[in-house]
Amino acid sequence: MEISGTAGQKVRQILRGRRGKNLREYLAAYLFIFPAVFLIFMFGIFPVGFALFVSMHKWRLKRGDFIGIENFISAVDDLAYVTMFALGIGAIVAAYMLIRAVRARAAEYDEKPWLMAIPGSFYAAALLAFIYWVFVQLPEVLDIANKIVGLEKTREMFLNLLGEAFRAESVQPAWGVLVWTLGVSVVVSVAGWRLWRNRRNLSYQTQFGLAGFSLAVGIFLLVWAFREVLEAYALAAAEGVEPPIWPHVIAIASGVLLAMAGWKLWRSAEGQFTNLGFWGRILGALILMTGAVLLVIYIPAAGAMGDKDIWLGLRVTVFYSLGTVPFQLAISLFLAILLFRKMRGSEAFRIIFFLPYVTPAVAGAAVFRQLFSNRPQAPANAVLKLIGIDTQQWLREPDGIFSMLAESIGFTLPDWAGGPSQALVVVMLYSIWTFVGYDIVIYLAGLGNIPTDLVESAEIDGAGKWHVFRHITFPLLSPTTYFLSLIAIIGTFKAFGHIFVLSLGEALGTTDTFSVVIFREFFEKTRYGYASAMAFVLFAIILSLTYVNNKIQGSRVFYG
Amino acid sequence: MAKINNGKRRFPRIKLGKVFTYIVLAVGAFFALVPFLWMISTSLMSLGEALGVALIPSEIHWENYIEAWDRGEFTEYFVNSIYITLITLAGELTFSILAAYAFARMKFPGRNLIFGILLSTMMIPGMVNIIPNFLIVTWIGRLLDAPGAYFIEFVKVIFALIVLFVVPRYARQYWEERSRVLEGIEGWGAKLVKALKMELTITRENIGGRLGVLLTAAFVVGSIYILATSPLAIINGEVEPLGWINNWPALTIPFMGSVFAVFLLRQFFSQIPDELFDAARIDGAGHLRFLLEVVLPLSKAPIMVIVVLSFIGSWNALAWPLLVTNTPDWRPIAVGLLNFVTEAGQEINLTMAGAFITIIPILVIYFLTQKQFTESIARSGLKG
């Protein structure tokens, strides 16, 4: 009682007064953000790591054996190795950039922070030890759920089991390493702070820590990928075949390098209007194209032996993107420009165009299922009958529309040119119907941001409507168009609800975009590990799309 | 001069352009509305007529709606969806308002780092998270039955206390405004008429605020109910074990931490001028009071956006509810409609009635708030 009383007094003393004021504010702020941050961490950030954990296991309803990157290899074949090498090199480059930033700052303030690399490397070690510990601890904690099946669940039992899980035999070494590295890094860090009183001391330490961490991760990934490749070669040699993993890795790596180098050259030559600049641009473009051709040839070749479902899903998604995004944007831009003129009833039109966007996907899709049903009396077929076309199967038709069109005039197209299935075309129509309203609203806001005096002065100078649009409105809208196209393309990879409802068995999966393929793998086939691996492939695609889009379009967008 | 001449010369052409504009817009509107019109008209037909090519019902069958409602058990699904929405909203609003305020107006170490990490999670596609989240929820559901129930009961009590602490302040404001308007009016009849008139003007001018009042009332009733039952149950140790699967926690708690809501509110809160805060500080108000009495009344618009968006979100949710519910007890409306559509199959007059029933609440909410709604969509889109 006595001790706690004095301790309480001490705490109160610390929190009192002017210096305590800051501390009080910090505490209050942490309390404020705690619930939201905790929930977002629990259901938004931790699951990513957990999904990685799941994807490295054989996991069908229950956790099976640890199988490393096998799921990824059966999903995308050699691309898995390529990605691992790329990630490893990326981590090492990140470490190099961090060190360079430290050097630049040290030069700026003219100081020598290099000794702080010692606490930094201990930080990195502690972080690695923490990850190792999580990786060992997680199975034990997960197993509690299996231990108590059929028992009456009480608080005491749960706490006991939790305690047991943390004290389990297999976790002991991880605990040891974690406690040691943490303890040592705290001691070294405090010592570093005592020895060199500098405002930037701690941030130097953190930067060194991060650099060390990403260096270690990079080396680990490279070594792991190297060993996996060697293993695959050994396995193949036992069967007497030679897998082309190294050629694939090298071809794709050189493709990426060439593309990047060409891009750099092109960009640096773009501002120069000399002969040298001109040839630089040509050369840059050539190198860029060579790299791109290498990538276009070798990425599918490297992934060819992977899962067929993934390639089908990707093909469907690409069709879906190409068939929706341009049309959606063009229609909405056109309508938005018409709506933007202040006239009677434009408000009402805007409300009408926006209606499909707020309609629940299941309800809207239920209506589309009937509009495009295969009954001869269904509206779509009835309209076609008016112009003398036979009843179509619509959502139940797995054949590509290009081959169907060609057949109707007597050609036969090869399989690869068949195009999206008729069922997918209906899904595209639904998607366009839904998202035009959203795009219109964003475009209207973008139009509202265009200064009117620009348009007016152009009109006084005698520019026609088309010229005003082509040279003023459209360029000034490019940030909006860029934003919308990015959102829409990423949206096609994430699209789920309406496609899931619109896809019927008869369409033979020709409407299943990538997200739907993943969901079926998880929900219907209960292959959790494999579905997680596929989800990471999706994540990688979205990330690289965003990156490439930023690089290319970001430089062409005019932020006036 | 030139302009005027131009205008005169072009006068007929402009008119032609206008007609053209209207025609194009009308065609667009036609395509946007066709599915709705067809749905409504089919839902009023008899089955035989609905399977034919008729466009307009020869005889109006209102009873289709009653039959669809009964056969689809829409009462249960409606109630479920409303519960789920209200619970999610209660948590989401409270947590994200607090967090957004801290990120916008308080200084603490790691503020930008934490916010950056939160923002980066918006990049993660839902399909990456859905599997581990399903495993987490089943894990929690299997383990935390008893202890988790106590914890959630405890959280409910705290939440109810907060609601009952906050609401009277607004009620007082409202009451003062009301008595100011009614001052000097004699007789309760005249007072009632005047009060109703005031209500009507407020409703017409600020429908979002009225919805907010309704929502607040629902929360107050819920809070009183919680305070009447929960503490006793906790003390007596009679809290029912609470599974997560097939129950509201799995459907609501993962959605209470919303990065989008925190981001939207933070943008808004950081635009509030510092002078207001300094003035409040001098008057002796702390962060919480400043938040409740100054910031929140100013932020009705973004809060309405979050309310409407998460209403639509939980009304439309399909993948997650499919995973975590396997009985109708807590199934939301989207899953219910999907089941009904699969089950009623070719009776398309009934399925269309069911679809329209599902859409109605969304339409009501949208029409009531459409101005703030489209504006905020536009604003959030441009910033993001």
Interface residues (C-beta under 8 A of the other chain):
Chain A: N22 E25 Y26 A28 A29 Y30 F32 I33 P35 A36 V37 F38 L39 I40 F41 M42 F43 G44 I45 F46 P47 V48 F50 A51 V54 L142 I144 A145 I148 V149 K153 T154 R155 F158 L159 I331 F334 L335 L338 L339 R341 M343 G345 S346 F349 R350 I351 I352 F353 F354 L355 P356 V358 T359 P360 A361 V362 A363 G364 A366 V367 F368 R369 Q370 L371 R375 Q377 P379 A382 W433 V436 G437 Y438 V441 I442 L444 A445 G446 N449 I460 T480 F483 I487 F493 K494 F496 G497 F500 V501 S515 I518 F519 F522 F523 Y528 A531 S532 A535 F536 L538 F539 I542 L543 T546
Chain B: A2 K3 K18 T21 Y22 V24 L25 G28 A29 F31 A32 L33 P35 F36 W38 M39 T42 L51 G52 V53 T94 F95 S96 L98 A99 Y101 A102 F103 M106 K107 F108 P109 R111 I114 I117 L118 T121 M123 I124 P125 G126 M127 V128 N129 I130 I131 P132 N133 L135 I136 T138 W139 R142 L143 L144 D145 A146 P147 Y150 P241 I253 P254 M256 G257 S258 V259 V262 H287 I312 W315 N316 L318 A319 L322 L323 I333 A334 L337 L338 V341 I348 T351 M352 G354 A355 F356 T358 I359 I362 L363 Y366 F367 Q370 T374 I377 A378 R379 G381 L382 G384
